[in-house]
């Protein structure tokens, strides 16, 4: 299990992440979502021990990464957004080098490299210089590096960036297959990818957590309202008036013109039964219904709603904690400068 407690990181006076609290359960794939600049990569870099936090803790298997970094890092495989590959090395040479850094010895090195190359389907590229590979293949090489040594925890930051659609499907299937033996944190801008792979997500914005829950619960939290998309032939004003007079209709958005007095209407209703009443009213008034489809709230709507909210106002306690964190950060920097001198 990974436990994140009151995790905070300041760069000078700017807080990249503030007071993050969440856990990642064993053999879970946790989606980590947020807009650009939300603090996702900073958080992942802290979890892997690449960056120190200003305050708060990251505890993995009961070990604090700040206190026992060597032990914890052996349990982690990390794929940053930009794969950490050496352009002048060949694929196999690079993976053997990484295996050595991870402490894999003897015949195990070659065995682990073979397994990683097979899983990422890069065996045919093993003698190629990394600089001559496409972006997609470099991403695969970086992923192969992350799974070397069979680490229990995988931290994947945008793992499908640069891959073509067929490669994306392959990597998604690989990630799902890894769940059996690994605990995974997956960051992605592609919401469909998170929905396809994860059951639970953390949504972060402006360095603060906005939600930690299952995708189903988050979608249900949007309420019971449904959206009907209806393509109807008839005078726009009369059709709109007819729909608005039906009990249970919340709103009728501006109609989009199709052709020959035909429009597409987006209608918000409070429950599914209202759809039948709308159709009955339209038929009664001799309007032709050409097409009907229903939308339900999805992860994209939840994401937009949560991340578009401004940062919450700070209370006195938070202001005091922020002040103390800033002072701690400044003292840490001064101490570091003195040590260097």
Secondary structure by P-SEA (a helix, b strand, c coil): cbbbcbbbbbccccccccccccccccccbbbbbbcccccaaaaaaaaaccccccccccccccccccccaaaaaaabbbbcccccccccccaaaaaaaaaaaaccccaaaaaaaaaaaaaaccccccccccccccaaaaaaaaaaaaacccccbbbbccccccccaaaaaaaaaaaaaacccbbbbbbcccaaaaaacccbbbbbccccccccccaaaaaaacccbbbbbbbccccaaaaaaaaaaccccccccbbbbccccbbbbbbbbccccaaaaaaaaaaaacccccbbbbbcccaaaaaaaaaacccccccaaaaaaaaaaaaaaaaaaaaaaaaac
